[in-house]
Amino acid sequence: MPKIRYTLTQEEESEETIMMSGRIVKDILGYRTVIEAEWGWVPAQTIAKLSAWIRTGKFLEAEYQDLDGMVKRKAFKFSQPEPEVFTYQNDGTAVWHKVKLKMTAQEVASND
């Protein structure tokens, strides 16, 4: 199984309004969980299937360990994979190395 590294951040969802006085007022609506993952290698067939699925625009449920240490499950929208290097393994399997993927949660968590 390839190694995976991921970072977990929060993306702000907000609205800004410019008042007549020129003052900018920002209303923070909440935050979306964002996961950026990188795999050591992924088979080329898997990348092709994943890319086709992402083009459908559907959200996918995923489990992850949150900042509080708890395992959580949310629906995420995935970016297209960003592979860097293409090679063949000893058994002839085509693989991409250093594959990066960004996942953005569908749900906006409140700003409480």
C-alpha positions in Angstrom: 0.0 0.0 0.0 1.4 3.4 -0.9 2.2 6.0 1.8 -0.2 8.9 2.2 0.3 12.3 3.8 -2.4 14.8 4.2 -3.0 18.2 5.7 -6.3 19.3 7.2 -7.3 23.0 7.1 -10.4 25.2 7.3 -11.5 27.4 4.4 -13.5 30.5 5.3 -16.9 31.1 3.7 -17.8 34.8 4.0 -19.5 37.7 2.4 -18.0 41.2 2.2 -20.0 44.5 1.8 -18.6 47.9 1.2 -20.6 50.5 3.1 -21.4 54.0 1.8 -18.6 55.3 4.1 -16.1 53.1 2.3 -15.8 50.8 5.3 -15.6 47.0 4.4 -17.8 44.8 6.5 -17.1 41.1 6.5 -19.7 38.5 7.6 -18.1 35.1 8.3 -20.7 32.4 7.5 -18.6 29.5 8.6 -15.8 27.2 7.5 -15.4 24.2 5.2 -13.0 21.4 6.0 -10.3 21.1 3.3 -8.0 18.0 3.0 -5.0 18.0 0.7 -3.5 14.5 0.3 -0.4 13.2 -1.4 0.2 9.5 -2.2 3.6 8.0 -2.9 2.2 6.2 -5.9 -1.2 5.3 -7.4 -1.8 2.8 -10.3 -2.6 4.6 -13.6 -5.9 2.7 -13.9 -7.0 4.1 -10.5 -6.2 7.6 -11.6 -8.2 7.2 -14.8 -11.2 5.9 -12.9 -11.0 8.6 -10.3 -10.7 11.3 -12.9 -13.8 10.0 -14.7 -15.8 9.9 -11.4 -14.7 13.5 -10.4 -15.9 14.8 -13.8 -19.5 13.7 -12.8 -19.4 16.5 -10.1 -20.8 14.2 -7.4 -19.8 14.4 -3.8 -18.1 11.4 -2.1 -18.4 10.5 1.6 -14.9 10.2 3.2 -13.7 9.4 6.7 -10.8 11.4 8.2 -9.2 12.2 11.5 -10.2 15.7 12.4 -8.1 18.3 14.3 -9.8 17.2 17.6 -8.5 13.6 17.1 -12.0 12.2 16.3 -12.7 10.2 13.2 -15.4 12.1 11.2 -17.4 11.4 8.0 -18.4 14.1 5.5 -19.2 14.6 1.9 -16.4 16.1 -0.1 -15.9 17.5 -3.6 -12.6 16.3 -5.2 -10.3 18.2 -7.4 -8.7 16.4 -10.4 -5.6 14.4 -9.3 -2.2 16.1 -9.9 0.3 13.3 -10.6 4.0 14.2 -11.2 6.0 11.3 -12.5 4.9 8.3 -14.6 6.8 4.9 -14.3 6.3 1.2 -14.7 6.8 -1.0 -11.6 8.9 -4.3 -11.9 5.7 -6.3 -12.6 4.8 -4.0 -15.5 2.1 -2.0 -13.7 1.8 1.6 -14.8 1.9 4.0 -11.9 1.9 7.7 -11.2 4.1 9.0 -8.3 3.5 11.9 -6.0 -0.2 12.1 -6.7 -1.9 15.2 -5.1 -5.6 15.6 -4.5 -7.6 18.3 -2.8 -11.0 17.6 -1.1 -13.3 20.3 0.0 -16.3 19.6 2.3 -19.8 20.1 1.0 -21.0 21.3 4.4 -20.2 24.7 5.9 -19.6 24.4 9.7 -21.1 27.3 11.7 -18.8 30.1 13.1 -19.7 29.5 16.7 
